[in-house]
């Protein structure tokens, strides 16, 4: 049963990756068709909620990188 679950999980991940690539390709296509959309907003003019969320995720990744490896006891 575990083998079947891992296979389903693998297929689900692959399907999600394909969907994500399709969305990225569509976004690239739209930006090629409408190049003025790329510069239509300023990232600093986003609502405060979005800016806080964006910056909090950046600080978490930096904190994770700074961790020192544990010394064996």
C-alpha positions as CSV (number, residue, x, y, z in Angstrom):
1,X,0.0,0.0,0.0
2,X,2.9,2.4,0.8
3,X,4.3,1.8,-2.7
4,X,1.1,2.8,-4.3
5,X,0.9,6.0,-2.2
6,X,4.4,6.9,-3.1
7,X,3.6,6.4,-6.8
8,X,0.5,8.5,-6.6
9,X,2.5,11.2,-4.7
10,X,5.2,11.1,-7.4
11,X,2.6,11.5,-10.2
12,X,0.9,14.3,-8.3
13,X,4.2,16.2,-8.0
14,X,5.0,15.7,-11.7
15,X,1.5,16.9,-12.6
16,X,1.9,20.0,-10.4
17,X,5.3,20.7,-11.9
18,X,3.8,20.5,-15.4
19,X,0.9,22.8,-14.4
20,X,3.4,25.3,-12.9
21,X,5.5,25.3,-16.1
22,X,2.4,25.9,-18.1
23,X,1.4,28.9,-16.0
24,X,4.9,30.4,-16.2
25,X,4.9,29.9,-20.0
26,X,1.5,31.6,-20.2
27,X,2.7,34.5,-18.1
28,X,5.8,34.9,-20.3
29,X,3.5,34.9,-23.3
30,X,1.2,37.6,-21.8
31,X,4.2,39.8,-21.0
32,X,5.5,39.4,-24.5
33,X,2.1,40.3,-25.9
34,X,1.7,43.3,-23.5
35,X,5.2,44.5,-22.6
36,X,3.8,47.6,-20.9
37,X,2.4,45.4,-18.1
38,X,5.9,44.5,-16.9
39,X,6.5,48.1,-15.7
40,X,2.9,48.9,-14.8
41,X,3.4,48.7,-11.0
42,X,6.1,49.6,-8.5
43,X,6.9,46.8,-6.0
44,X,7.2,49.3,-3.3
45,X,3.6,50.5,-3.9
46,X,2.1,47.2,-3.0
47,X,-0.2,47.0,0.0
48,X,1.6,46.7,3.4
49,X,0.2,43.2,3.9
50,X,2.0,42.0,0.7
51,X,5.2,43.8,1.6
52,X,5.4,42.3,5.1
53,X,4.7,38.8,3.7
54,X,7.4,39.2,1.0
55,X,10.0,40.5,3.5
56,X,9.2,37.9,6.1
57,X,9.8,35.0,3.7
58,X,13.1,36.6,2.7
59,X,14.3,36.9,6.3
60,X,13.4,33.3,7.0
61,X,15.5,32.0,4.2
62,X,18.5,34.2,5.2
63,X,18.2,32.9,8.8
64,X,18.1,29.3,7.6
65,X,21.3,29.9,5.6
66,X,23.2,31.4,8.6
67,X,22.8,28.4,10.8
68,X,26.1,26.9,11.9
69,X,26.5,23.1,11.7
70,X,26.2,21.2,14.9
71,X,29.3,19.7,16.4
72,X,29.1,16.1,17.3
73,X,29.0,15.5,21.1
